Amino acid sequence: MAPVPEHPRRLVYLGTPEMAVPPLRALVDAGFDIPLVVTRADTRRGRGSGWSPSPVKDAASALGLAVSHRVEDGLDTDADLGVVVAFGQLVRRAVLEHLPMVNIHFSLLPRWRGAAPVERALLAGDSETGTCLMQLEEGLDTGPVFDIVRVPIAERTTAAQLRALLVSAGTDQLLRGLQGGLSDPIPQHGAATYAAKITADELRIEWSRSADVLDRLVRLGGAWTTFRERRLRILSAEPTVAAGAVGSLDQLVVTSGRGGLRLLLVQPEGKAVMTAEAWANGARPRPGEVLGG
């Protein structure tokens, strides 16, 4: 791999989702020269014929920056460093041999290498996570680390809230590293764990599990169950005591394998988000009626 310059000024930026937008804007505000932004190709919008750009492409266009969907185009810019934030693709060795890159990874490496480190840390019940400014290698988040910032995970924090904290910490960390100078990175040590993407099946609520586990699942966003054979998204809930058969609903409390969840905010299939009380007033569940059956 090409060596990382201590004080880079001309950067290629690689990122895709909304969480990669604040670091891009911060680099521009700090006066870094960004000749190219690389992001994923536009995706088709629903069932229509339109196409949707990534949040990073939208932000780059608004900032007047050139955009490409090909990583290799970064080699034609005379940049001295690539900056990667939630790009979503592995960068090949042939590119890294000519353009060194650093990455903000949102975990305490080597814990939670991979695509969904924020979600996996929350789902696992970790008490803290953080951000690592690391040198990019061809492997999946295996590179040596320049700097670590630790971020505690509060008891009831949601994935969205945690993500915002990490983006803020990582943006400050990136600017501090690039402006203050990048010293030699330190190799990762310890047992690695991997953060695979969260699937729709994983977000299905299994009411036989304990309430604290299900609470973390809800706080990820997108958790769902079924009611009368139709999907019901659980957007907000809180653990509480409960009695009755597993999955049974009583006064907006669903009994789980240990304890229960009090439903606060839900979205029935094909309908808008509503309070659990408003949903119950319309659906009129029978006492003890089971969810997820």
Helices and strands as residue ranges (DSSP letters): E 10-15, G 18-20, H 21-29, E 33-38, E 43-44, E 51-52, H 55-62, E 67-68, G 71-76, E 81-85, H 93-96, E 101-105, H 117-123, E 128-135, E 145-152, H 159-180, H 211-220, E 224-227, E 230-240, E 249-250, E 253-255, E 260-268, E 274-275, H 276-283
